[in-house]
C-alpha cells in the first residue's frame, strides 16, 4: 500500500527576469527554450511536477545549474515560483500569507544546507536550541529538547563546545540537530555533505540513514552525486535545464533510463549497488531444499557473498513473508560481472 502524499508539486515554473509572469501568461504556460531566451528570461525551473510521499527519502539530482536547488527553494517558498501549485498536507502553500509560511517553516519544516551557518558565538547546545528560542519555547524545555537531538546525532558531551572547536563533520551534525529540534514533518537537505572530505561524507551518510531508520522523516535531499543518491533514496528525480526528466526508484533509473542524459548518470554505477533481489530472482516458489529466506528489497551487493557461498538457492520473500521467488549464486555472479542472464 502506497503511503500518502505529503508534498505535491504540480507544474511549477521559476523564470528570472523582467516580465516573467507576463511572458508565462502570454504563452499559456507552455514556453519553449527559444521563447524564454527571446523574452530575455532565465528558466531556472520549468514545469516541474513531483510527488513526495510521507516517510520517504526523495532525492533531487542533476548537474550544476540543472535547477535542483531552485526547485527546493520553491517547494519551501524561500523563493516565489512564477507559476504552478504546491500542496503541503493538502494546503496550497502559494496561497498562504508570509506569516503563515513563517509559522510552517518554524514548526513543520527543517532545513540543512551545504554551508552549516552555525552561529559562532553560541555553543552547540545553544545552536541546537536556537529554532525553539525563536518560537518562544521556555529555556528549560528548549534546552532539554536540544540535549535530546545532540545525543541523537552523536555529540553528547560536546554541548558546551563552540563551532570553531568542532570538525567539519561535527559542525554538520550540529546543523542536523538544530533542524531536528523542531521535530519537522518535512526535512529539506541541500547538498549537506558535499563540502566534507570523502571519509567524513560516508560517515555522515551512515549517520543520516541511522537517523532515518529511527525517525522516519519525509526528506527532500539534493545531491549531484549519483552514488550518494542511490545509497539514500527511495525515489530520485533527475533534473536537466530546469526540467524534471525522470522520477523513479534507483533501480528503475538503472534498468530503464528515460533519456540518454539519465543513462549517462547510471552507466558506470555497479549494478550490484542498485539492483534488488526482486529484479534478478527466478519468480515462483523454488522446489527442493533451500538455504533460507532473503527479503526481495535487499540489494545484491549486501547479500552477494552469502548467496555465492551457498550450494543451495535462497527463497526470496516479500514484506508479508510470502515466497515470491528464488535466487542462487549464478544470478548474483551475472550481476557482479555485468553479464546478462541467458533467456
Phi and psi restraints in degrees (value plus and minus 20) as a CYANA .aco file:
   2 UNK   PHI     -92.6   -52.6
   2 UNK   PSI     123.9   163.9
   3 UNK   PHI     -94.9   -54.9
   3 UNK   PSI     135.8   175.8
   4 UNK   PHI     -86.6   -46.6
   4 UNK   PSI     132.6   172.6
   5 UNK   PHI     -98.8   -58.8
   5 UNK   PSI     105.2   145.2
   6 UNK   PHI    -112.4   -72.4
   6 UNK   PSI     -60.6   -20.6
   7 UNK   PHI    -149.4  -109.4
   7 UNK   PSI     101.9   141.9
   8 UNK   PHI    -141.6  -101.6
   8 UNK   PSI      90.4   130.4
   9 UNK   PHI    -127.0   -87.0
   9 UNK   PSI      99.8   139.8
  10 UNK   PHI    -144.2  -104.2
  10 UNK   PSI      95.8   135.8
  11 UNK   PHI      35.2    75.2
  11 UNK   PSI      25.7    65.7
  12 UNK   PHI    -103.3   -63.3
  12 UNK   PSI     113.8   153.8
  13 UNK   PHI    -141.5  -101.5
  13 UNK   PSI     124.9   164.9
  14 UNK   PHI    -156.4  -116.4
  14 UNK   PSI      86.5   126.5
  15 UNK   PHI    -128.4   -88.4
  15 UNK   PSI     110.3   150.3
  16 UNK   PHI    -121.3   -81.3
  16 UNK   PSI     117.7   157.7
  17 UNK   PHI     111.5   151.5
  17 UNK   PSI     142.2   182.2
  18 UNK   PHI     -86.3   -46.3
  18 UNK   PSI     114.3   154.3
  19 UNK   PHI      55.7    95.7
  19 UNK   PSI       5.8    45.8
  20 UNK   PHI     -81.5   -41.5
  20 UNK   PSI     -67.3   -27.3
  21 UNK   PHI     -87.7   -47.7
  21 UNK   PSI     -56.9   -16.9
  22 UNK   PHI     -82.5   -42.5
  22 UNK   PSI     -62.7   -22.7
  23 UNK   PHI     -84.8   -44.8
  23 UNK   PSI     -60.0   -20.0
  24 UNK   PHI     -81.2   -41.2
  24 UNK   PSI     -66.5   -26.5
  25 UNK   PHI     -88.0   -48.0
  25 UNK   PSI     -57.3   -17.3
  26 UNK   PHI     -82.8   -42.8
  26 UNK   PSI     -53.9   -13.9
  27 UNK   PHI    -119.0   -79.0
  27 UNK   PSI      -5.9    34.1
  28 UNK   PHI      44.4    84.4
  28 UNK   PSI       8.0    48.0
  29 UNK   PHI      53.2    93.2
  29 UNK   PSI       0.9    40.9
  30 UNK   PHI    -155.0  -115.0
  30 UNK   PSI      46.2    86.2
  31 UNK   PHI    -105.4   -65.4
  31 UNK   PSI     115.4   155.4
  32 UNK   PHI    -106.0   -66.0
  32 UNK   PSI     148.9   188.9
  33 UNK   PHI     -80.1   -40.1
  33 UNK   PSI     -58.7   -18.7
  34 UNK   PHI     -86.4   -46.4
  34 UNK   PSI     -60.6   -20.6
  35 UNK   PHI     -87.4   -47.4
  35 UNK   PSI     -56.6   -16.6
  36 UNK   PHI     -84.3   -44.3
  36 UNK   PSI     -65.4   -25.4
  37 UNK   PHI     -85.1   -45.1
  37 UNK   PSI     -61.9   -21.9
  38 UNK   PHI     -83.0   -43.0
  38 UNK   PSI     -49.4    -9.4
  39 UNK   PHI    -104.9   -64.9
  39 UNK   PSI     -19.8    20.2
  40 UNK   PHI      53.3    93.3
  40 UNK   PSI       8.3    48.3
  41 UNK   PHI    -129.1   -89.1
  41 UNK   PSI     145.8   185.8
  42 UNK   PHI    -137.4   -97.4
  42 UNK   PSI     104.1   144.1
  43 UNK   PHI    -111.6   -71.6
  43 UNK   PSI      65.8   105.8
  44 UNK   PHI     -92.0   -52.0
  44 UNK   PSI     -59.1   -19.1
  45 UNK   PHI    -154.7  -114.7
  45 UNK   PSI     112.2   152.2
  46 UNK   PHI    -148.5  -108.5
  46 UNK   PSI      87.8   127.8
  47 UNK   PHI      33.0    73.0
  47 UNK   PSI      27.6    67.6
  48 UNK   PHI    -103.0   -63.0
  48 UNK   PSI     110.2   150.2
  49 UNK   PHI    -149.9  -109.9
  49 UNK   PSI     100.2   140.2
  50 UNK   PHI    -163.0  -123.0
  50 UNK   PSI     130.6   170.6
  51 UNK   PHI    -144.6  -104.6
  51 UNK   PSI     105.7   145.7
  52 UNK   PHI    -134.2   -94.2
  52 UNK   PSI     100.5   140.5
  53 UNK   PHI    -112.0   -72.0
  53 UNK   PSI     134.0   174.0
  54 UNK   PHI     -79.9   -39.9
  54 UNK   PSI     109.9   149.9
  55 UNK   PHI      63.1   103.1
  55 UNK   PSI     -15.7    24.3
  56 UNK   PHI    -121.6   -81.6
  56 UNK   PSI     139.6   179.6
  57 UNK   PHI    -118.5   -78.5
  57 UNK   PSI      93.2   133.2
  58 UNK   PHI    -129.3   -89.3
  58 UNK   PSI      93.2   133.2
  59 UNK   PHI    -118.0   -78.0
  59 UNK   PSI     112.4   152.4
  60 UNK   PHI    -129.2   -89.2
  60 UNK   PSI     103.9   143.9
  61 UNK   PHI    -158.1  -118.1
  61 UNK   PSI     142.6   182.6
  62 UNK   PHI     146.6   186.6
  62 UNK   PSI     151.6   191.6
  63 UNK   PHI     -91.7   -51.7
  63 UNK   PSI     148.6   188.6
  64 UNK   PHI     -77.9   -37.9
  64 UNK   PSI     112.1   152.1
  65 UNK   PHI      67.3   107.3
  65 UNK   PSI     -14.1    25.9
  66 UNK   PHI     -98.8   -58.8
  66 UNK   PSI     -36.0     4.0
  67 UNK   PHI      87.5   127.5
  67 UNK   PSI     -15.9    24.1
  68 UNK   PHI     -86.3   -46.3
  68 UNK   PSI     -64.1   -24.1
  69 UNK   PHI     -89.1   -49.1
  69 UNK   PSI     -56.5   -16.5
  70 UNK   PHI     -84.0   -44.0
  70 UNK   PSI     -60.9   -20.9
  71 UNK   PHI     -81.7   -41.7
  71 UNK   PSI     -64.5   -24.5
  72 UNK   PHI     -84.2   -44.2
  72 UNK   PSI     -57.0   -17.0
  73 UNK   PHI     -90.5   -50.5
  73 UNK   PSI     -47.5    -7.5
  74 UNK   PHI     -89.9   -49.9
  74 UNK   PSI     -60.9   -20.9
  75 UNK   PHI     -81.5   -41.5
  75 UNK   PSI     -53.5   -13.5
  76 UNK   PHI    -117.7   -77.7
  76 UNK   PSI     -19.0    21.0
  77 UNK   PHI      38.0    78.0
  77 UNK   PSI      10.5    50.5
  78 UNK   PHI     -89.4   -49.4
  78 UNK   PSI     -47.7    -7.7
  79 UNK   PHI    -146.4  -106.4
  79 UNK   PSI     133.0   173.0
  80 UNK   PHI    -107.4   -67.4
  80 UNK   PSI     102.6   142.6
  81 UNK   PHI     -83.4   -43.4
  81 UNK   PSI     132.0   172.0
  82 UNK   PHI     -92.5   -52.5
  82 UNK   PSI     -56.6   -16.6
  83 UNK   PHI    -181.2  -141.2
  83 UNK   PSI     146.4   186.4
  84 UNK   PHI      99.3   139.3
  84 UNK   PSI    -192.0  -152.0
  85 UNK   PHI    -159.4  -119.4
  85 UNK   PSI     114.2   154.2
  86 UNK   PHI    -150.6  -110.6
  86 UNK   PSI      93.4   133.4
  87 UNK   PHI    -126.8   -86.8
  87 UNK   PSI     107.2   147.2
  88 UNK   PHI    -140.9  -100.9
  88 UNK   PSI      99.4   139.4
  89 UNK   PHI      34.1    74.1
  89 UNK   PSI      13.7    53.7
  90 UNK   PHI      63.0   103.0
  90 UNK   PSI     -22.0    18.0
  91 UNK   PHI    -123.5   -83.5
  91 UNK   PSI     119.6   159.6
  92 UNK   PHI     -98.7   -58.7
  92 UNK   PSI      89.6   129.6
  93 UNK   PHI     -84.0   -44.0
  93 UNK   PSI     -51.7   -11.7
  94 UNK   PHI     -94.5   -54.5
  94 UNK   PSI     -33.6     6.4
  95 UNK   PHI    -116.5   -76.5
  95 UNK   PSI     -21.2    18.8
  96 UNK   PHI    -101.8   -61.8
  96 UNK   PSI     131.8   171.8
  97 UNK   PHI     -94.4   -54.4
  97 UNK   PSI     145.1   185.1
  98 UNK   PHI     -78.7   -38.7
  98 UNK   PSI     -59.6   -19.6
  99 UNK   PHI     -83.3   -43.3
  99 UNK   PSI     -62.9   -22.9
 100 UNK   PHI     -84.2   -44.2
 100 UNK   PSI     -59.1   -19.1
 101 UNK   PHI     -87.6   -47.6
 101 UNK   PSI     -60.6   -20.6
 102 UNK   PHI     -80.3   -40.3
 102 UNK   PSI     -61.9   -21.9
 103 UNK   PHI     -85.1   -45.1
 103 UNK   PSI     -60.3   -20.3
 104 UNK   PHI     -85.4   -45.4
 104 UNK   PSI     -62.4   -22.4
 105 UNK   PHI     -84.8   -44.8
 105 UNK   PSI     -55.6   -15.6
 106 UNK   PHI     -93.4   -53.4
 106 UNK   PSI     -52.2   -12.2
 107 UNK   PHI    -132.6   -92.6
 107 UNK   PSI     -41.1    -1.1
 108 UNK   PHI    -138.5   -98.5
 108 UNK   PSI     -39.5     0.5
 109 UNK   PHI    -141.6  -101.6
 109 UNK   PSI     119.2   159.2
 110 UNK   PHI    -135.2   -95.2
 110 UNK   PSI     126.5   166.5
 111 UNK   PHI    -157.1  -117.1
 111 UNK   PSI     113.5   153.5
 112 UNK   PHI    -151.8  -111.8
 112 UNK   PSI     107.6   147.6
 113 UNK   PHI    -134.4   -94.4
 113 UNK   PSI     150.0   190.0
 114 UNK   PHI     -77.2   -37.2
 114 UNK   PSI     -61.8   -21.8
 115 UNK   PHI    -113.7   -73.7
 115 UNK   PSI     105.4   145.4
 116 UNK   PHI     -82.7   -42.7
 116 UNK   PSI     -52.5   -12.5
 117 UNK   PHI      33.8    73.8
 117 UNK   PSI      18.1    58.1
 118 UNK   PHI     -94.9   -54.9
 118 UNK   PSI     131.3   171.3
 119 UNK   PHI    -103.5   -63.5
 119 UNK   PSI      93.0   133.0
 120 UNK   PHI     -85.6   -45.6
 120 UNK   PSI     -43.4    -3.4
 121 UNK   PHI    -109.6   -69.6
 121 UNK   PSI     -20.3    19.7
 122 UNK   PHI    -127.8   -87.8
 122 UNK   PSI     129.1   169.1
 123 UNK   PHI     -94.4   -54.4
 123 UNK   PSI     153.5   193.5
 124 UNK   PHI     -75.7   -35.7
 124 UNK   PSI     -66.5   -26.5
 125 UNK   PHI     -81.5   -41.5
 125 UNK   PSI     -64.4   -24.4
 126 UNK   PHI     -88.8   -48.8
 126 UNK   PSI     -57.2   -17.2
 127 UNK   PHI     -83.3   -43.3
 127 UNK   PSI     -64.6   -24.6
 128 UNK   PHI     -86.1   -46.1
 128 UNK   PSI     -53.1   -13.1
 129 UNK   PHI    -104.6   -64.6
 129 UNK   PSI     -29.9    10.1
 130 UNK   PHI     -77.7   -37.7
 130 UNK   PSI     -64.3   -24.3
 131 UNK   PHI     -80.2   -40.2
 131 UNK   PSI     -53.5   -13.5
 132 UNK   PHI     -94.0   -54.0
 132 UNK   PSI     -51.6   -11.6
 133 UNK   PHI     -84.5   -44.5
 133 UNK   PSI     -60.1   -20.1
 134 UNK   PHI     -82.1   -42.1
 134 UNK   PSI     -55.1   -15.1
 135 UNK   PHI     -94.7   -54.7
 135 UNK   PSI     -30.9     9.1
 136 UNK   PHI      66.5   106.5
 136 UNK   PSI      -1.4    38.6
 137 UNK   PHI     -90.2   -50.2
 137 UNK   PSI     114.8   154.8
 138 UNK   PHI     -76.1   -36.1
 138 UNK   PSI     130.0   170.0
 139 UNK   PHI     -76.3   -36.3
 139 UNK   PSI     -68.8   -28.8
 140 UNK   PHI     -79.7   -39.7
 140 UNK   PSI     -61.4   -21.4
 141 UNK   PHI     -90.4   -50.4
 141 UNK   PSI     -63.0   -23.0
 142 UNK   PHI     -89.9   -49.9
 142 UNK   PSI     -54.9   -14.9
 143 UNK   PHI     -92.6   -52.6
 143 UNK   PSI     -52.7   -12.7
 144 UNK   PHI     -83.9   -43.9
 144 UNK   PSI     -63.2   -23.2
 145 UNK   PHI     -86.0   -46.0
 145 UNK   PSI     -60.8   -20.8
 146 UNK   PHI     -81.2   -41.2
 146 UNK   PSI     -59.8   -19.8
 147 UNK   PHI     -84.3   -44.3
 147 UNK   PSI     -56.0   -16.0
 148 UNK   PHI     -81.9   -41.9
 148 UNK   PSI     -68.1   -28.1
 149 UNK   PHI     -94.6   -54.6
 149 UNK   PSI     -49.2    -9.2
 150 UNK   PHI     -84.2   -44.2
 150 UNK   PSI     -62.4   -22.4
 151 UNK   PHI     -86.1   -46.1
 151 UNK   PSI     -57.7   -17.7
 152 UNK   PHI     -79.6   -39.6
 152 UNK   PSI     -58.6   -18.6
 153 UNK   PHI    -112.4   -72.4
 153 UNK   PSI     -10.6    29.4
 154 UNK   PHI      62.6   102.6
 154 UNK   PSI       6.5    46.5
 155 UNK   PHI    -135.8   -95.8
 155 UNK   PSI      -1.4    38.6
 156 UNK   PHI     -77.9   -37.9
 156 UNK   PSI     114.7   154.7
 157 UNK   PHI      78.9   118.9
 157 UNK   PSI     -31.5     8.5
 158 UNK   PHI    -132.0   -92.0
 158 UNK   PSI      -0.6    39.4
 159 UNK   PHI     -78.3   -38.3
 159 UNK   PSI     -52.3   -12.3
 160 UNK   PHI    -112.8   -72.8
 160 UNK   PSI     -19.8    20.2
 161 UNK   PHI     -93.6   -53.6
 161 UNK   PSI     134.7   174.7
 162 UNK   PHI    -120.1   -80.1
 162 UNK   PSI     136.8   176.8
 163 UNK   PHI     -71.0   -31.0
 163 UNK   PSI     -57.8   -17.8
 164 UNK   PHI     -84.1   -44.1
 164 UNK   PSI     -38.2     1.8
 165 UNK   PHI    -111.6   -71.6
 165 UNK   PSI     -16.0    24.0
 166 UNK   PHI    -133.2   -93.2
 166 UNK   PSI     134.2   174.2
 167 UNK   PHI     -94.4   -54.4
 167 UNK   PSI     150.3   190.3
 168 UNK   PHI     -79.0   -39.0
 168 UNK   PSI     -64.0   -24.0
 169 UNK   PHI     -84.0   -44.0
 169 UNK   PSI     -57.9   -17.9
 170 UNK   PHI     -87.8   -47.8
 170 UNK   PSI     -58.7   -18.7
 171 UNK   PHI     -82.8   -42.8
 171 UNK   PSI     -60.1   -20.1
 172 UNK   PHI     -86.1   -46.1
 172 UNK   PSI     -54.0   -14.0
 173 UNK   PHI     -83.4   -43.4
 173 UNK   PSI     -56.9   -16.9
 174 UNK   PHI     -84.6   -44.6
 174 UNK   PSI     -61.1   -21.1
 175 UNK   PHI     -80.6   -40.6
 175 UNK   PSI     -60.2   -20.2
 176 UNK   PHI     -86.8   -46.8
 176 UNK   PSI     -63.6   -23.6
 177 UNK   PHI     -79.7   -39.7
 177 UNK   PSI     -62.7   -22.7
 178 UNK   PHI     -81.5   -41.5
 178 UNK   PSI     -61.3   -21.3
 179 UNK   PHI     -91.6   -51.6
 179 UNK   PSI     -47.4    -7.4
 180 UNK   PHI    -102.1   -62.1
 180 UNK   PSI     -36.5     3.5
 181 UNK   PHI     -78.5   -38.5
 181 UNK   PSI     -52.6   -12.6
 182 UNK   PHI    -106.5   -66.5
 182 UNK   PSI     -17.1    22.9
 183 UNK   PHI      33.5    73.5
 183 UNK   PSI      40.4    80.4
 184 UNK   PHI     -89.1   -49.1
 184 UNK   PSI     130.6   170.6
 185 UNK   PHI    -101.4   -61.4
 185 UNK   PSI     -48.7    -8.7
 186 UNK   PHI    -152.0  -112.0
 186 UNK   PSI     110.1   150.1
 187 UNK   PHI    -141.4  -101.4
 187 UNK   PSI      97.6   137.6
 188 UNK   PHI    -119.9   -79.9
 188 UNK   PSI     108.9   148.9
 189 UNK   PHI    -149.7  -109.7
 189 UNK   PSI      94.2   134.2
 190 UNK   PHI    -123.2   -83.2
 190 UNK   PSI      79.7   119.7
 191 UNK   PHI      23.6    63.6
 191 UNK   PSI      34.4    74.4
 192 UNK   PHI     -88.5   -48.5
 192 UNK   PSI     -41.0    -1.0
 193 UNK   PHI    -130.8   -90.8
 193 UNK   PSI     -18.6    21.4
 194 UNK   PHI     -89.2   -49.2
 194 UNK   PSI     -41.4    -1.4
 195 UNK   PHI    -107.7   -67.7
 195 UNK   PSI     -20.2    19.8
 196 UNK   PHI    -114.5   -74.5
 196 UNK   PSI     134.6   174.6
 197 UNK   PHI     -83.1   -43.1
 197 UNK   PSI     132.6   172.6
 198 UNK   PHI     -73.4   -33.4
 198 UNK   PSI     -62.6   -22.6
 199 UNK   PHI     -87.3   -47.3
 199 UNK   PSI     -61.3   -21.3
 200 UNK   PHI     -88.4   -48.4
 200 UNK   PSI     -55.8   -15.8
 201 UNK   PHI     -81.7   -41.7
 201 UNK   PSI     -64.1   -24.1
 202 UNK   PHI     -82.9   -42.9
 202 UNK   PSI     -60.8   -20.8
 203 UNK   PHI     -81.8   -41.8
 203 UNK   PSI     -61.6   -21.6
 204 UNK   PHI     -89.1   -49.1
 204 UNK   PSI     -54.3   -14.3
 205 UNK   PHI     -83.2   -43.2
 205 UNK   PSI     -62.7   -22.7
 206 UNK   PHI     -79.8   -39.8
 206 UNK   PSI     -64.7   -24.7
 207 UNK   PHI     -83.7   -43.7
 207 UNK   PSI     -61.1   -21.1
 208 UNK   PHI     -81.6   -41.6
 208 UNK   PSI     -65.0   -25.0
 209 UNK   PHI     -86.5   -46.5
 209 UNK   PSI     -56.0   -16.0
 210 UNK   PHI     -82.8   -42.8
 210 UNK   PSI     -65.9   -25.9
 211 UNK   PHI     -82.5   -42.5
 211 UNK   PSI     -63.1   -23.1
 212 UNK   PHI     -84.3   -44.3
 212 UNK   PSI     -56.1   -16.1
 213 UNK   PHI     -82.5   -42.5
 213 UNK   PSI     -47.4    -7.4
 214 UNK   PHI    -109.8   -69.8
 214 UNK   PSI     -59.0   -19.0
 215 UNK   PHI    -120.1   -80.1
 215 UNK   PSI     -47.4    -7.4
 216 UNK   PHI      34.4    74.4
 216 UNK   PSI      29.8    69.8
 217 UNK   PHI     -96.8   -56.8
 217 UNK   PSI     139.9   179.9
 218 UNK   PHI    -111.7   -71.7
 218 UNK   PSI     100.8   140.8
 219 UNK   PHI    -146.7  -106.7
 219 UNK   PSI     112.7   152.7
 220 UNK   PHI    -130.5   -90.5
 220 UNK   PSI      96.6   136.6
 221 UNK   PHI    -142.4  -102.4
 221 UNK   PSI     104.5   144.5
 222 UNK   PHI    -119.9   -79.9
 222 UNK   PSI     116.5   156.5
 223 UNK   PHI    -175.5  -135.5
 223 UNK   PSI     138.3   178.3
 224 UNK   PHI    -128.3   -88.3
 224 UNK   PSI     -16.3    23.7
 225 UNK   PHI    -121.5   -81.5
 225 UNK   PSI      91.1   131.1
 226 UNK   PHI     -87.2   -47.2
 226 UNK   PSI     -54.3   -14.3
 227 UNK   PHI     -79.7   -39.7
 227 UNK   PSI     -62.1   -22.1
 228 UNK   PHI     -85.8   -45.8
 228 UNK   PSI     -60.7   -20.7
 229 UNK   PHI     -81.7   -41.7
 229 UNK   PSI     -67.7   -27.7
 230 UNK   PHI     -91.2   -51.2
 230 UNK   PSI     -44.4    -4.4
 231 UNK   PHI     -94.0   -54.0
 231 UNK   PSI     -52.3   -12.3
 232 UNK   PHI    -122.5   -82.5
 232 UNK   PSI     -49.5    -9.5
 233 UNK   PHI    -104.1   -64.1
 233 UNK   PSI     125.6   165.6
 234 UNK   PHI    -106.9   -66.9
 234 UNK   PSI     -62.8   -22.8
 235 UNK   PHI    -155.5  -115.5
 235 UNK   PSI     131.2   171.2
 236 UNK   PHI    -147.0  -107.0
 236 UNK   PSI     112.7   152.7
 237 UNK   PHI    -126.3   -86.3
 237 UNK   PSI     102.6   142.6
 238 UNK   PHI    -118.9   -78.9
 238 UNK   PSI     107.5   147.5
 239 UNK   PHI    -132.6   -92.6
 239 UNK   PSI     127.6   167.6
 240 UNK   PHI    -167.9  -127.9
 240 UNK   PSI     108.7   148.7
 241 UNK   PHI      31.2    71.2
 241 UNK   PSI      20.0    60.0
 242 UNK   PHI      65.9   105.9
 242 UNK   PSI     -27.4    12.6
 243 UNK   PHI    -126.1   -86.1
 243 UNK   PSI     127.0   167.0
 244 UNK   PHI    -105.4   -65.4
 244 UNK   PSI      92.7   132.7
 245 UNK   PHI    -113.7   -73.7
 245 UNK   PSI     -41.3    -1.3
 246 UNK   PHI    -183.1  -143.1
 246 UNK   PSI     119.9   159.9
 247 UNK   PHI    -143.2  -103.2
 247 UNK   PSI     104.7   144.7
 248 UNK   PHI    -184.1  -144.1
 248 UNK   PSI     152.0   192.0
 249 UNK   PHI     -92.0   -52.0
 249 UNK   PSI     140.7   180.7
 250 UNK   PHI     -74.8   -34.8
 250 UNK   PSI     -60.3   -20.3
 251 UNK   PHI     -83.3   -43.3
 251 UNK   PSI     -64.4   -24.4
 252 UNK   PHI     -85.0   -45.0
 252 UNK   PSI     -56.3   -16.3
 253 UNK   PHI     -82.6   -42.6
 253 UNK   PSI     -60.7   -20.7
 254 UNK   PHI     -91.8   -51.8
 254 UNK   PSI     -62.2   -22.2
 255 UNK   PHI     -97.1   -57.1
 255 UNK   PSI     -55.4   -15.4
 256 UNK   PHI    -158.5  -118.5
 256 UNK   PSI      46.5    86.5
 257 UNK   PHI     -83.6   -43.6
 257 UNK   PSI     114.7   154.7
 258 UNK   PHI     -94.7   -54.7
 258 UNK   PSI     -47.5    -7.5
 259 UNK   PHI    -159.6  -119.6
 259 UNK   PSI     147.7   187.7
 260 UNK   PHI     -82.3   -42.3
 260 UNK   PSI     -54.7   -14.7
 261 UNK   PHI     -80.4   -40.4
 261 UNK   PSI     -66.8   -26.8
 262 UNK   PHI     -85.4   -45.4
 262 UNK   PSI     -59.9   -19.9
 263 UNK   PHI     -79.3   -39.3
 263 UNK   PSI     -54.8   -14.8
 264 UNK   PHI     -85.1   -45.1
 264 UNK   PSI     -56.9   -16.9
 265 UNK   PHI     -83.4   -43.4
 265 UNK   PSI     -57.8   -17.8
 266 UNK   PHI    -116.3   -76.3
 266 UNK   PSI     -31.3     8.7
 267 UNK   PHI     -78.7   -38.7
 267 UNK   PSI     -59.9   -19.9
 268 UNK   PHI    -123.3   -83.3
 268 UNK   PSI      -8.2    31.8
 269 UNK   PHI    -101.3   -61.3
 269 UNK   PSI     106.2   146.2
 270 UNK   PHI     -77.6   -37.6
 270 UNK   PSI     104.5   144.5
 271 UNK   PHI     -84.3   -44.3
 271 UNK   PSI     -45.7    -5.7
 272 UNK   PHI     -84.4   -44.4
 272 UNK   PSI     -43.7    -3.7
 273 UNK   PHI     -95.8   -55.8
 273 UNK   PSI     -40.1    -0.1
 274 UNK   PHI    -133.9   -93.9
 274 UNK   PSI     -62.9   -22.9
 275 UNK   PHI     -92.1   -52.1
 275 UNK   PSI     119.5   159.5
 276 UNK   PHI    -118.6   -78.6
 276 UNK   PSI     146.9   186.9
 277 UNK   PHI     -78.8   -38.8
 277 UNK   PSI     -52.7   -12.7
 278 UNK   PHI     -77.1   -37.1
 278 UNK   PSI     -55.0   -15.0
 279 UNK   PHI    -103.8   -63.8
 279 UNK   PSI     -35.5     4.5
 280 UNK   PHI    -143.3  -103.3
 280 UNK   PSI     -22.5    17.5
 281 UNK   PHI     -90.9   -50.9
 281 UNK   PSI     142.4   182.4
 282 UNK   PHI    -107.8   -67.8
 282 UNK   PSI      97.4   137.4
 283 UNK   PHI     -83.8   -43.8
 283 UNK   PSI     132.0   172.0
 284 UNK   PHI      74.8   114.8
 284 UNK   PSI     136.7   176.7
 285 UNK   PHI     -89.0   -49.0
 285 UNK   PSI     115.0   155.0
 286 UNK   PHI     -95.0   -55.0
 286 UNK   PSI     134.9   174.9
 287 UNK   PHI    -116.2   -76.2
 287 UNK   PSI     127.5   167.5
 288 UNK   PHI      63.2   103.2
 288 UNK   PSI    -188.8  -148.8
 289 UNK   PHI     -94.2   -54.2
 289 UNK   PSI     126.0   166.0
 290 UNK   PHI    -149.6  -109.6
 290 UNK   PSI     148.2   188.2
 291 UNK   PHI    -111.6   -71.6
 291 UNK   PSI     -25.1    14.9
 292 UNK   PHI     118.2   158.2
 292 UNK   PSI    -189.2  -149.2
 293 UNK   PHI    -132.0   -92.0
 293 UNK   PSI     125.5   165.5
 294 UNK   PHI    -154.2  -114.2
 294 UNK   PSI     121.4   161.4
 295 UNK   PHI     -90.9   -50.9
 295 UNK   PSI     123.0   163.0
 296 UNK   PHI     -84.9   -44.9
 296 UNK   PSI     -42.3    -2.3
 297 UNK   PHI    -105.8   -65.8
 297 UNK   PSI     -23.6    16.4
 298 UNK   PHI     -89.4   -49.4
 298 UNK   PSI     116.1   156.1
 299 UNK   PHI    -101.0   -61.0
 299 UNK   PSI     129.5   169.5
 300 UNK   PHI     -75.3   -35.3
 300 UNK   PSI     -63.7   -23.7
 301 UNK   PHI     -74.0   -34.0
 301 UNK   PSI     -57.4   -17.4
 302 UNK   PHI     -93.8   -53.8
 302 UNK   PSI     -44.2    -4.2
 303 UNK   PHI    -140.8  -100.8
 303 UNK   PSI     -15.6    24.4
 304 UNK   PHI     -76.8   -36.8
 304 UNK   PSI     -67.9   -27.9
 305 UNK   PHI     -81.6   -41.6
 305 UNK   PSI     -63.3   -23.3
 306 UNK   PHI     -84.2   -44.2
 306 UNK   PSI     -64.5   -24.5
 307 UNK   PHI     -90.1   -50.1
 307 UNK   PSI     -62.3   -22.3
 308 UNK   PHI     -83.3   -43.3
 308 UNK   PSI     -56.4   -16.4
 309 UNK   PHI     -96.1   -56.1
 309 UNK   PSI     -34.4     5.6
 310 UNK   PHI    -112.4   -72.4
 310 UNK   PSI     113.3   153.3
 311 UNK   PHI     -94.6   -54.6
 311 UNK   PSI     -33.9     6.1
 312 UNK   PHI    -128.8   -88.8
 312 UNK   PSI     131.0   171.0
 313 UNK   PHI     -93.5   -53.5
 313 UNK   PSI     143.0   183.0
 314 UNK   PHI    -125.7   -85.7
 314 UNK   PSI     126.1   166.1
 315 UNK   PHI     -99.2   -59.2
 315 UNK   PSI     123.9   163.9
 316 UNK   PHI    -128.1   -88.1
 316 UNK   PSI     107.3   147.3
 317 UNK   PHI    -140.6  -100.6
 317 UNK   PSI     132.0   172.0
 318 UNK   PHI    -109.0   -69.0
 318 UNK   PSI    -193.5  -153.5
 319 UNK   PHI     -83.4   -43.4
 319 UNK   PSI     -46.4    -6.4
 320 UNK   PHI    -106.4   -66.4
 320 UNK   PSI     -23.1    16.9
 321 UNK   PHI      69.4   109.4
 321 UNK   PSI     -15.0    25.0
 322 UNK   PHI     -98.9   -58.9
 322 UNK   PSI     121.2   161.2
 323 UNK   PHI     -95.8   -55.8
 323 UNK   PSI     102.9   142.9
 324 UNK   PHI    -135.9   -95.9
 324 UNK   PSI     -27.9    12.1
 325 UNK   PHI     157.2   197.2
 325 UNK   PSI    -189.9  -149.9
 326 UNK   PHI    -164.4  -124.4
 326 UNK   PSI     139.9   179.9
 327 UNK   PHI    -167.0  -127.0
 327 UNK   PSI     118.6   158.6
 328 UNK   PHI    -143.6  -103.6
 328 UNK   PSI    -198.5  -158.5
 329 UNK   PHI     -80.9   -40.9
 329 UNK   PSI     -56.5   -16.5
 330 UNK   PHI     -83.3   -43.3
 330 UNK   PSI     -61.2   -21.2
 331 UNK   PHI     -83.1   -43.1
 331 UNK   PSI     -58.5   -18.5
 332 UNK   PHI     -87.7   -47.7
 332 UNK   PSI     -63.2   -23.2
 333 UNK   PHI     -81.0   -41.0
 333 UNK   PSI     -59.9   -19.9
 334 UNK   PHI     -78.1   -38.1
 334 UNK   PSI     -62.0   -22.0
 335 UNK   PHI     -87.4   -47.4
 335 UNK   PSI     -64.6   -24.6
 336 UNK   PHI     -83.7   -43.7
 336 UNK   PSI     -55.7   -15.7
 337 UNK   PHI    -117.9   -77.9
 337 UNK   PSI     -19.7    20.3
 338 UNK   PHI      57.0    97.0
 338 UNK   PSI       2.2    42.2
 339 UNK   PHI    -114.0   -74.0
 339 UNK   PSI     116.3   156.3
 340 UNK   PHI     -97.1   -57.1
 340 UNK   PSI     114.4   154.4
 341 UNK   PHI     -85.7   -45.7
 341 UNK   PSI     133.1   173.1
 342 UNK   PHI     -84.9   -44.9
 342 UNK   PSI     123.2   163.2
